[in-house]
Amino acid sequence: MIQVTNLSKSFDELQAVKNLSFSIKKGEIFGLLGPNGAGKSTTINMMSTILSSDDGAILIDGNDIKKTPTICKTLIGVVPQEISLYDEFTAYENLLFWGELYKIPSKELKNRIATILELIGLSDRKNDLIKTYSGGMKRRINIASAILHNPKVLFMDEPTVGVDPQSRNRIFEIVESLNSQGMTIVYTTHYMEEVERLCNRIAIIDDGKIVAQGTQTELQKESNVKETIEITFQTIASNQVAILKEAFPSLIQNNQSITVACDANKDLSTIISICNTAKLQIEDLKLNKVNLETIFLNLTGKQLRD
């Protein structure tokens, strides 16, 4: 559905995007994950025709964005970081305004607005002024205005910034519903938990470059990060540690605790069996699963929110 090749963009002396290449399949949710200032918004702004690139090519459903920008614009919807609504209009009036800009026939537009308001859970507030809405409600209307023309691709740039947990979860449900209907979604965020829940594949961006891309499983393999099991014992002697190290040479001891890097599904029962053989009494056991935070830290050497 989307092909990005050698994409670059500079602002004066700052090179914000550096030779990015990736592809997005039809019907998937593709995440651009990285800290603030990594180049995510610049990338999505070029993909959605808001910015022109310095170098590189972008194809949307086989259409070159530079050669056929008008065609590309009809294929995409854009949910920007900033709220793009008129405070003195009602939600319904805002959607009528944006729908008319898309030149959607009047009857079709009214039906479409009714369907979308139902989807986002704001049918009962459609006649209230936007200025009376909470931040999360405004975000949902922002999404509604981007999908009035039923685009094939939806670009969402940090769509949950500044919203409460309940509104965030509602936005997740909207994204999942749109995707289940076949919409391809490009989703930028610096929240790893959002990508973990929503995205089929992920491109990790740092300092304007793609550090790694793939499914979470593929990224875990590339980063070589493993799960760890932390076990605390009532007491542990050096000879007992030696028994454990014989089976798991990478084991690290810290006072009465050990940490073992392993595959918990395969190794946990073995570790517990060895502990029993060594007559060790387990006081506490903690499994540290691999997540995108640890993968990002391993690949870039920095925390995701740095």
Long-range contacts (C-beta under 8 A, 24 or more apart in sequence): 1-25, 1-26, 1-27, 1-60, 1-61, 1-152, 1-153, 1-184, 2-30, 2-47, 2-58, 2-59, 2-60, 2-61, 2-153, 2-184, 2-186, 3-57, 3-58, 3-59, 4-43, 4-47, 4-56, 4-57, 4-58, 4-59, 5-56, 5-57, 5-58, 6-55, 6-56, 6-57, 7-43, 7-46, 7-53, 7-55, 7-56, 7-57, 7-58, 8-53, 8-54, 8-55, 8-56, 9-42, 9-43, 9-46, 9-51, 9-53, 9-54, 10-54, 15-208, 16-42, 16-208, 17-42, 17-43, 17-46, 17-53, 17-208, 18-207, 18-208, 18-209, 19-55, 19-56, 19-209, 20-56, 20-205, 20-208, 20-209, 20-210, 21-56, 21-210, 22-203, 22-210, 22-213, 24-184, 24-186, 24-201, 25-184, 25-200, 25-201, 26-184, 27-179, 27-182, 27-183, 27-184, 28-179, 28-184, 28-185, 28-200, 28-201, 29-175, 29-179, 29-184, 29-185, 29-187, 29-198, 29-199, 29-200, 30-184, 30-185, 30-186, 30-187, 30-199, 30-200, 30-201, 30-202, 30-203, 31-187, 31-188, 31-189, 31-194, 31-195, 31-198, 31-199, 31-201, 31-202, 31-203, 32-186, 32-187, 32-188, 32-189, 32-202, 32-203, 32-205, 33-188, 33-189, 33-190, 33-192, 33-195, 33-202, 33-203, 33-204, 33-205, 33-292, 33-296, 33-304, 34-190, 34-204, 34-205, 34-206, 34-304, 35-190, 35-206, 35-302, 35-303, 35-304, 35-305, 35-306, 36-190, 36-305, 38-190, 38-205, 38-206, 38-207, 38-208, 39-205, 39-207, 39-208, 39-209, 40-157, 40-158, 40-188, 40-189, 40-190, 40-205, 41-81, 41-157, 41-158, 41-188, 42-208, 43-188, 43-205, 44-155, 44-157, 44-186, 44-188, 45-157, 47-155, 47-186, 48-76, 48-78, 48-155, 49-73, 49-76, 50-78, 60-153, 61-152, 61-153, 74-149, 74-151, 75-151, 75-152, 75-153, 76-151, 76-152, 76-153, 76-154, 76-155, 77-146, 77-147, 77-148, 77-149, 77-151, 77-153, 77-154, 77-155, 78-146, 78-154, 78-155, 78-157, 79-142, 79-143, 79-146, 79-154, 79-155, 79-156, 79-157, 79-159, 80-142, 80-157, 81-157, 81-158, 81-161, 83-138, 83-139, 83-142, 84-142, 84-145, 85-130, 85-138, 85-141, 85-142, 85-145, 86-130, 87-129, 87-130, 87-131, 88-129, 88-130, 88-131, 89-129, 89-130, 90-126, 90-127, 90-128, 90-129, 90-130, 91-117, 91-122, 91-125, 91-126, 91-127, 91-128, 91-130, 91-133, 91-141, 91-144, 92-117, 92-126, 92-127, 94-130, 94-141, 94-145, 95-141, 95-144, 95-145, 95-148, 98-145, 98-148, 99-148, 99-149, 102-148, 102-149, 104-148, 104-149, 109-148, 112-148, 112-150, 113-144, 113-148, 116-144, 116-147, 116-148, 117-144, 119-144, 119-174, 119-177, 120-144, 120-170, 120-174, 121-170, 134-164, 134-167, 135-162, 135-163, 135-164, 135-167, 136-163, 136-164, 136-166, 136-167, 136-168, 136-170, 136-171, 137-167, 139-163, 139-167, 139-171, 140-167, 140-170, 140-171, 140-174, 143-171, 143-174, 147-178, 147-183, 151-183, 152-183, 152-184, 153-183, 153-184, 153-185, 153-186, 154-178, 154-183, 154-184, 154-185, 154-186, 155-185, 155-186, 156-185, 156-186, 156-187, 156-188, 157-188, 158-188, 158-189, 158-190, 159-187, 160-189, 160-191, 160-194, 172-197, 172-198, 190-304, 190-305, 192-291, 192-292, 192-293, 192-296, 192-304, 195-292, 196-291, 196-292, 202-292, 204-292, 204-295, 204-296, 204-299, 204-300, 206-296, 206-299, 206-300, 206-302, 211-296, 211-299, 211-300, 212-295, 212-299, 216-292, 216-295, 219-292, 219-295, 219-299, 220-290, 220-295, 222-299, 223-294, 223-295, 223-298, 223-299, 224-298, 225-290, 225-294, 225-295, 225-298, 226-261, 226-262, 226-263, 226-290, 227-261, 227-262, 227-263, 227-264, 227-287, 227-288, 227-289, 227-290, 228-259, 228-260, 228-261, 228-262, 228-287, 228-288, 229-259, 229-260, 229-262, 229-264, 229-267, 229-268, 229-271, 229-285, 229-286, 229-287, 229-288, 230-257, 230-258, 230-259, 230-284, 230-285, 230-286, 230-288, 231-257, 231-258, 231-260, 231-271, 231-275, 231-282, 231-284, 231-285, 231-286, 232-256, 232-257, 232-282, 232-283, 232-284, 232-285, 233-257, 233-258, 233-275, 233-280, 233-281, 233-282, 233-283, 234-281, 234-283, 235-281, 236-280, 240-278, 240-279, 240-280, 243-274, 243-277, 243-278, 244-271, 244-274, 244-275, 244-278, 247-271, 247-274, 256-283, 264-289
